[in-house]
Amino acid sequence: MAMTAQIVVRPLFDIANRQAYLARSAMIPPSLAKTNAIYFTSDGQPAPDVLLRWMDALGIPITWVNSADELMALALRGRPRFVAFDARARPERPYDALRRIKSDSYTGVVPCVVLVPEEDFAFEAAFQAGADEVIRDSTSRDEASARLTAMLRRSDRDLVVHPSTRLPGAVEIEGEIARRLGAGRTFATCYADLDHFKEFNDRYSYYEGDRVIRILAKILHDVVKGVCREDGFVGHIGGDDFIFIIPVDEVSEVCGEIIEVFDALVPYQYSEQDRRAGYFFGKDRRGQLHRVPLMTVSIGVVTNERRHFTHAAQVSELATEMKSYAKTLPGSVYSIDRRQDAPSSTGQPPVVRADRLGATEGK
């Protein structure tokens, strides 16, 4: 038994030849096409009306399966939007399949709903097996729809945050920039990146490197939210790359305080010997020894005061350029782009050094 629905592909990124990656090819057999949602039933019972109506409203194809092996094969081939388990009559096989889904690192994040009878023990058993949501036969259509929609919303939120720092990831960063552009707001997008982080990671281990990333995330969050409150946004692209979005008037205060706090704390992440020396000897890609300074932070700042942006990719591209420019300068710095869309006579972007936070160069 199978339900089918038309798949509408909505590209998220403006990249060349994106249809080759996003569109379903007619050459792909239906059995190998990506599964969007799965309904697991071991006894062939029809799905309850409340669930059928909700799934139909989503407008995505549903594949019906009756074995855990088939379920895992489909889920590992392409992570489904959700899996619904019918445990109303014979719960053993659905619960075993649910545990397999949740025990795998790839499929464990898939939201899973379990249908159970009225008994309280069945309700509790479903959650113990790993369910993200449980629906009883008596659950009203409106309540079921609200709870299942909230389940998907929670899943989406969990997937777009960075697992280490719990900060919003690339999708949310792009969305936040797009929202501010759409609202016509003037804002600054700041790209923060650590200098000499790889060498620190190689010397002190991945564990210590991850701890430094969490420290930087904490500094960025506390400073941005402390100064800007709800007007500030902090996201984690990945690794030691972060984006924070703030009002233009707060750039100097926020970036200056981030640099000040980071420079005060980072020396204590090193051994006493390295901290006192201010450097350590590390090997470059060719295996040659060289002095590696203590870590610093470089921040590239882009605003829409003098530039007109139409989409988030333009902001991201320019923020990356400014961050790269800041990294060519010694010490912790933030570099602000003051160029205009029209060609200007200025030669270099302005830069504010850590020891001259009130000064701007390159105008």
C-alpha positions as CSV (number, residue, x, y, z in Angstrom):
1,M,0.0,0.0,0.0
2,A,1.5,3.4,-0.9
3,M,0.4,7.0,-1.1
4,T,2.0,9.3,-3.6
5,A,2.1,13.0,-4.0
6,Q,3.8,15.4,-6.4
7,I,7.2,16.7,-5.2
8,V,7.8,20.4,-5.7
9,V,11.5,21.4,-5.5
10,R,12.1,24.9,-4.2
11,P,15.8,25.7,-4.5
12,L,17.2,27.5,-1.5
13,F,20.5,28.7,-3.0
14,D,21.3,30.6,-6.1
15,I,24.0,28.3,-7.6
16,A,24.8,27.5,-11.1
17,N,23.1,24.4,-12.5
18,R,21.2,23.8,-9.3
19,Q,18.5,21.8,-11.0
20,A,21.0,19.1,-11.6
21,Y,21.3,18.6,-7.9
22,L,17.7,19.5,-6.7
23,A,15.5,18.1,-9.4
24,R,14.4,14.5,-9.4
25,S,15.6,12.7,-12.5
26,A,13.2,10.7,-14.5
27,M,16.0,8.1,-14.9
28,I,15.9,7.3,-11.1
29,P,13.7,4.2,-10.4
30,P,10.9,5.0,-7.9
31,S,12.3,2.5,-5.4
32,L,15.5,4.6,-5.2
33,A,13.8,8.0,-5.0
34,K,14.1,9.9,-1.8
35,T,11.5,9.0,0.8
36,N,9.9,12.0,2.4
37,A,7.9,10.3,5.1
38,I,7.3,6.7,6.3
39,Y,4.4,5.0,8.0
40,F,5.3,1.8,9.8
41,T,2.5,-0.8,10.4
42,S,3.2,-4.4,11.2
43,D,-0.4,-5.6,11.0
44,G,-1.8,-3.7,8.0
45,Q,-4.2,-1.5,9.9
46,P,-5.3,1.7,8.2
47,A,-3.9,4.9,9.7
48,P,-6.4,6.9,11.8
49,D,-8.2,9.7,10.2
50,V,-6.5,12.4,12.4
51,L,-3.1,11.3,11.2
52,L,-4.2,10.8,7.5
53,R,-5.6,14.4,7.4
54,W,-2.4,15.9,8.9
55,M,-0.2,13.9,6.5
56,D,-2.3,14.9,3.6
57,A,-2.1,18.5,4.5
58,L,1.7,18.4,4.5
59,G,1.6,17.5,0.8
60,I,4.6,15.1,0.9
61,P,4.7,11.5,-0.3
62,I,4.3,8.8,2.3
63,T,5.8,5.3,2.0
64,W,4.2,2.4,3.9
65,V,6.5,-0.3,5.3
66,N,5.9,-3.3,7.6
67,S,9.5,-4.4,8.5
68,A,12.3,-2.8,10.5
69,D,14.8,-3.8,7.8
70,E,12.9,-2.0,5.1
71,L,12.4,1.0,7.3
72,M,16.1,1.3,8.0
73,A,17.0,0.8,4.4
74,L,14.8,3.7,3.3
75,A,15.8,5.9,6.2
76,L,19.5,5.4,5.7
77,R,19.2,6.1,1.9
78,G,17.6,9.5,2.6
79,R,16.6,10.9,6.0
80,P,12.8,11.1,6.0
81,R,10.7,14.1,7.2
82,F,9.2,11.9,9.9
83,V,8.2,8.3,10.7
84,A,4.9,7.3,12.1
85,F,4.6,4.0,14.0
86,D,1.3,2.2,14.5
87,A,1.6,0.4,17.9
88,R,-2.1,0.2,18.7
89,A,-2.5,-3.5,18.3
90,R,0.9,-5.2,18.3
91,P,3.5,-2.8,19.8
92,E,6.5,-5.1,19.9
93,R,7.6,-4.8,16.2
94,P,7.0,-1.0,16.0
95,Y,8.9,-0.4,19.2
96,D,11.8,-2.5,18.0
97,A,11.9,-0.6,14.7
98,L,11.7,2.7,16.6
99,R,14.6,1.8,18.8
100,R,16.7,1.0,15.7
101,I,15.8,4.3,14.1
102,K,16.8,6.2,17.3
103,S,20.0,4.2,17.9
104,D,21.6,5.2,14.6
105,S,23.6,8.4,14.5
106,Y,22.1,9.4,11.1
107,T,18.5,8.5,11.6
108,G,18.3,9.3,15.3
109,V,17.3,12.9,14.6
110,V,14.3,11.9,12.5
111,P,11.1,12.9,14.4
112,C,9.0,9.9,15.3
113,V,5.3,9.7,16.3
114,V,3.7,6.6,17.8
115,L,0.0,5.8,17.7
116,V,-1.1,4.0,20.9
117,P,-4.3,2.8,22.5
118,E,-5.9,4.6,25.4
119,E,-4.0,2.8,28.3
120,D,-1.6,4.9,30.2
121,F,1.1,2.2,30.2
122,A,1.1,2.3,26.4
123,F,1.6,6.0,26.4
124,E,4.6,5.7,28.7
125,A,6.0,2.7,26.8
126,A,6.1,4.7,23.5
127,F,8.1,7.5,25.0
128,Q,10.5,5.0,26.6
129,A,11.0,3.4,23.2
130,G,12.2,6.8,21.9
131,A,9.0,8.5,20.5
132,D,9.1,12.2,20.0
133,E,5.3,12.5,20.1
134,V,2.5,10.0,21.1
135,I,-1.1,10.1,19.8
136,R,-3.9,8.2,21.3
137,D,-7.1,7.1,19.5
138,S,-9.1,9.6,21.4
139,T,-6.9,12.6,20.5
140,S,-8.9,15.2,18.6
141,R,-8.0,16.2,15.1
142,D,-7.1,19.8,16.1
143,E,-4.9,18.6,19.1
144,A,-3.1,16.0,17.0
145,S,-2.4,18.5,14.2
146,A,-1.0,21.1,16.7
147,R,1.2,18.5,18.5
148,L,2.5,16.9,15.3
149,T,3.2,20.3,13.7
150,A,5.1,21.3,16.9
151,M,7.1,18.1,16.7
152,L,8.3,19.0,13.2
153,R,9.1,22.5,14.3
154,R,11.2,21.2,17.3
155,S,13.0,18.9,14.9
156,D,13.8,21.7,12.5
157,R,15.0,23.9,15.3
158,D,17.3,21.2,16.7
159,L,18.8,20.4,13.2
160,V,19.8,24.0,12.5
161,V,21.7,24.6,15.7
162,H,25.3,23.7,16.1
163,P,25.7,20.7,18.3
164,S,28.6,22.0,20.3
165,T,27.6,25.6,20.9
166,R,23.8,25.3,20.5
167,L,23.9,28.5,18.4
168,P,21.9,28.8,15.1
169,G,23.6,27.4,12.1
170,A,24.0,28.5,8.5
171,V,20.4,28.1,7.5
172,E,19.2,30.3,10.4
173,I,22.0,32.8,9.7
174,E,20.9,33.2,6.1
175,G,17.3,33.5,7.2
176,E,18.1,36.2,9.8
177,I,20.0,38.3,7.2
178,A,17.1,37.8,4.7
179,R,14.5,38.9,7.3
180,R,16.4,42.1,8.1
181,L,16.9,42.9,4.4
182,G,13.2,42.3,3.8
183,A,12.2,44.5,6.7
184,G,14.4,47.3,5.3
185,R,16.5,47.5,8.5
186,T,20.0,49.0,8.7
187,F,22.3,46.5,10.4
188,A,25.8,45.2,10.6
189,T,26.9,41.6,9.8
190,C,30.1,40.6,11.6
191,Y,32.2,37.6,10.7
192,A,34.4,36.4,13.5
193,D,37.2,33.9,13.0
194,L,40.1,32.7,15.2
195,D,43.7,33.2,14.1
196,H,46.3,30.4,14.7
197,F,43.5,28.1,15.8
198,K,44.6,25.1,13.7
199,E,48.1,25.2,15.3
200,F,46.6,25.4,18.8
201,N,44.4,22.4,17.9
202,D,47.4,20.4,16.7
203,R,49.4,21.1,19.8
204,Y,46.7,20.9,22.5
205,S,44.3,18.4,21.0
206,Y,40.8,18.6,19.5
207,Y,39.2,18.5,23.0
208,E,41.0,21.7,24.0
209,G,40.3,23.3,20.6
210,D,36.6,22.6,21.0
211,R,36.7,24.2,24.5
212,V,38.2,27.4,22.9
213,I,35.4,27.4,20.4
214,R,32.8,27.2,23.2
215,I,34.5,30.0,25.0
216,L,34.4,32.3,22.0
217,A,30.7,31.3,21.5
218,K,30.0,32.3,25.1
219,I,31.8,35.6,24.7
220,L,30.0,36.5,21.5
221,H,26.6,35.6,22.9
222,D,27.1,37.4,26.2
223,V,28.4,40.6,24.6
224,V,26.0,40.7,21.8
225,K,22.9,40.0,23.9
226,G,24.2,42.1,26.8
227,V,24.6,45.2,24.5
228,C,21.9,44.6,21.9
229,R,19.4,42.3,23.6
230,E,16.7,41.2,21.2
231,D,18.3,43.3,18.4
232,G,21.4,41.0,18.4
233,F,21.8,37.7,16.7
234,V,24.7,35.2,17.1
235,G,25.2,32.2,14.8
236,H,27.8,29.5,14.4
237,I,28.8,28.6,10.8
238,G,31.1,25.8,12.0
239,G,34.5,25.3,13.3
240,D,35.9,28.6,14.6
241,D,33.7,30.7,12.2
242,F,30.9,32.8,13.7
243,I,28.4,35.4,12.5
244,F,26.8,38.0,14.6
245,I,24.3,40.6,13.4
246,I,23.8,43.8,15.4
247,P,22.6,47.4,14.9
248,V,25.1,49.6,13.1
249,D,25.4,52.0,16.1
250,E,26.6,49.2,18.3
251,V,29.5,47.9,16.2
252,S,32.3,49.8,18.0
253,E,31.1,48.8,21.5
254,V,30.3,45.2,20.7
255,C,33.4,44.4,18.6
256,G,35.7,46.3,21.0
257,E,34.4,44.4,24.0
258,I,34.6,41.0,22.3
259,I,38.2,41.6,21.4
260,E,39.0,42.9,24.9
261,V,37.5,39.9,26.7
262,F,38.9,37.4,24.3
263,D,42.4,38.8,24.5
264,A,42.1,38.7,28.3
265,L,41.0,35.0,28.5
266,V,42.8,33.3,25.6
267,P,46.3,33.2,27.2
268,Y,45.0,31.0,30.0
269,Q,44.1,28.3,27.5
270,Y,47.8,27.7,27.0
271,S,50.4,26.1,29.2
272,E,52.3,28.4,31.6
273,Q,55.4,28.1,29.5
274,D,53.7,29.0,26.2
275,R,51.7,31.8,27.9
276,R,54.8,33.5,29.3
277,A,56.7,33.2,26.0
278,G,53.7,34.5,24.0
279,Y,54.2,31.8,21.4
280,F,55.2,28.2,20.8
281,F,57.0,26.3,18.1
282,G,54.8,24.5,15.7
283,K,55.2,22.8,12.3
284,D,53.8,24.2,9.1
285,R,52.4,22.1,6.2
286,R,56.0,21.4,5.0
287,G,57.0,20.1,8.4
288,Q,59.2,23.1,9.2
289,L,59.3,24.7,12.7
290,H,58.1,28.2,13.1
291,R,56.9,30.5,15.9
292,V,53.1,30.4,16.4
293,P,51.7,33.4,18.3
294,L,48.8,33.1,20.8
295,M,45.4,33.0,19.2
296,T,43.7,36.2,18.2
297,V,40.3,37.0,16.8
298,S,39.6,38.7,13.5
299,I,36.2,40.3,12.7
300,G,35.1,41.5,9.3
301,V,32.1,43.9,9.5
302,V,29.7,44.7,6.6
303,T,26.7,47.1,6.8
304,N,24.0,48.1,4.4
305,E,24.4,51.8,5.3
306,R,26.2,52.6,2.0
307,R,25.5,49.4,0.0
308,H,22.3,47.9,-1.4
309,F,21.9,44.2,-0.9
310,T,19.2,42.1,-2.4
311,H,19.9,38.7,-0.9
312,A,21.9,37.2,2.0
313,A,24.6,35.7,-0.2
314,Q,25.8,39.2,-1.1
315,V,26.2,40.1,2.5
316,S,27.9,36.8,3.3
317,E,30.4,37.2,0.4
318,L,31.4,40.7,1.5
319,A,31.6,39.7,5.2
320,T,34.0,36.9,4.2
321,E,36.1,39.4,2.2
322,M,36.3,41.7,5.2
323,K,37.2,38.9,7.5
324,S,40.0,37.7,5.2
325,Y,41.3,41.3,5.1
326,A,41.3,41.5,8.9
327,K,43.2,38.2,9.2
328,T,46.1,39.8,7.3
329,L,46.6,42.2,10.1
330,P,48.5,41.5,13.3
331,G,46.6,41.0,16.6
332,S,42.9,41.0,17.3
333,V,41.1,43.5,15.0
334,Y,37.8,44.3,13.5
335,S,37.7,45.6,10.0
336,I,34.7,47.7,8.8
337,D,33.7,48.0,5.1
338,R,32.9,51.6,4.4
339,R,33.0,51.4,0.7
340,Q,30.0,52.3,-1.4
341,D,28.4,50.4,-4.3
342,A,29.8,53.0,-6.8
343,P,33.5,53.0,-7.4
344,S,35.5,55.1,-5.0
345,S,39.0,56.4,-4.7
346,T,39.6,54.6,-1.4
347,G,42.3,52.0,-1.7
348,Q,41.8,49.7,1.3
349,P,39.0,48.8,3.6
350,P,39.1,50.7,7.0
351,V,40.4,48.7,10.0
352,V,40.2,49.2,13.7
353,R,43.0,47.7,15.7
354,A,42.7,46.2,19.1
355,D,45.0,48.9,20.6
356,R,43.2,51.7,18.7
357,L,39.5,50.8,19.1
358,G,38.4,54.3,18.5
359,A,40.4,54.9,15.4
360,T,39.6,54.1,11.8
361,E,42.2,53.7,9.0
362,G,41.9,53.5,5.3
363,K,39.2,56.1,4.7
